[in-house]
């Protein structure tokens, strides 16, 4: 079963150019979807990734990627 990973293209604290390749490296089988997640309050202040039904957030992109690892199947 592929991982369901979602990121927002409007998030101010992450760059799609850098986060998507890093997520693909963590979960090569992932179905990564890009689009608004209606998580706008926290999205403006912290990096976040939606992984397998959970919102994971951290102050920076690298920190959120570390927090995502335990939720990858």
N, C-alpha and C positions, 0 to 999 in steps of 0.2 A: 504494500500500500504506500503510495507516494505521500510525502509530507505536503500539507497545505500551508503555504507561506504567502502572506500578503503584506505589501508595503504601500505607502501613500506617496504619490508623486508630488504632493504639495507640502510635505513635511519639511520644516525649515532646518532641522538638525541632522538630516541624512541626505546623502547624494545617491541617486539611483545608479550613477556611473560606477560608484565604488561598492555600494552595499549589495547589489544584485550578484556580481561575480563572487563576492565573499560568501553569500548565502548558497550559491550554486556549488561552491567548493565544500561547504559544510553538508549539504544535502543534494547530491547530484540528481536524485530522482524527484526532487521537489517540483510541485506545480506552483510556480511563483506568479502571483497576480499583482498587477500594479493598478491602483485606483484609490479614490478617497474612501476612508474607512469610518468617516463621521466621528473621529476621535480628535477633533480640532483643538480643544483646550490643551490637553497634554502634548499634542503633536507640536505645538508652537514652542514648547519649553524643553522637551526631552525627545531623544531618539526612541522610536518604537518599531516593533515588528509583530505582526499577528502570526502566530505559529500554532497550527493544529488546535484552533479554538481558544487560544490564550493571547491576550495582549501582553507583550514583554516590553518594558521600557527601562531606559537608563539615561544618564546625562549625556553620553556620547555614543557615536556609532560603534566604536570598538567595544565599549562596555556592553552595549545591547547585544552585540554578536556573541560575547562570552556568556551572557545570561540565556541566550537562545539555545545553546548546545544541549542542555539536559532535556529539552522538549523536542528535539529532533528524533524521529523514530528510525 
